[in-house]
Amino acid sequence: MAVDRSWRSDDRRYLLDQVVDEPGVEYRLWDADGAPVGEAAGPEELRRLLAGLGVDLDRMESVPVDDPWCE
């Protein structure tokens, strides 16, 4: 999996990666322990996934992919 960009929720409970070169998957969501939470094929599906978890996409904070929290 190659990651283009990453964000974390403002409460630091989730990490969101925008992935590349994975057919049918544009976003992958992880919890703070690194366990997978879900995948989304596009922005609308992502908003539904995050809304179901009580996460506001507009409040996600950009994270450099080399940030230790992303590992």
C-alpha positions in Angstrom: 0.0 0.0 0.0 1.3 3.4 -0.9 0.0 6.4 1.0 -0.4 9.8 -0.7 -1.6 11.8 2.4 -2.7 11.2 6.0 -4.9 12.9 8.5 -5.8 12.2 12.1 -9.0 13.0 13.9 -8.9 16.0 16.2 -9.3 13.6 19.2 -6.5 11.4 17.9 -8.6 8.3 17.9 -8.3 7.6 14.1 -5.8 7.9 11.4 -7.0 8.3 7.8 -4.8 7.5 4.8 -5.4 8.4 1.2 -4.0 5.4 -0.7 -2.8 5.1 -4.2 -2.6 2.1 -6.6 -5.3 0.1 -4.9 -8.3 -0.5 -7.2 -11.6 0.2 -5.4 -9.9 1.8 -2.3 -9.1 5.5 -2.1 -9.1 5.8 1.7 -8.2 3.5 4.6 -9.1 4.3 8.3 -7.2 3.0 11.3 -7.8 3.3 15.0 -5.2 4.7 17.4 -3.8 1.1 18.1 -3.2 0.6 14.3 -6.1 -1.8 13.8 -8.1 -1.3 10.5 -11.5 0.4 10.9 -12.7 0.6 7.4 -12.1 1.5 3.7 -13.8 3.9 1.3 -13.9 4.0 -2.4 -14.5 7.7 -2.6 -15.2 10.9 -0.7 -19.0 10.3 -0.2 -18.4 6.8 1.2 -15.7 8.2 3.4 -18.0 10.9 4.8 -20.6 8.1 5.7 -17.9 6.0 7.3 -16.6 8.8 9.4 -20.1 10.1 10.3 -21.0 6.6 11.6 -18.0 6.9 14.0 -18.9 10.5 15.0 -15.9 12.0 13.2 -16.2 15.3 11.3 -14.1 15.1 8.1 -13.7 18.8 8.1 -12.0 18.7 11.5 -9.4 16.1 10.5 -5.8 17.4 10.9 -3.2 16.8 8.2 -0.3 14.6 9.2 3.0 14.2 7.3 3.4 10.5 6.3 6.7 10.4 8.1 5.1 11.4 11.4 5.8 8.6 14.1 2.0 8.5 14.8 1.5 7.1 11.3 3.6 4.0 11.8 
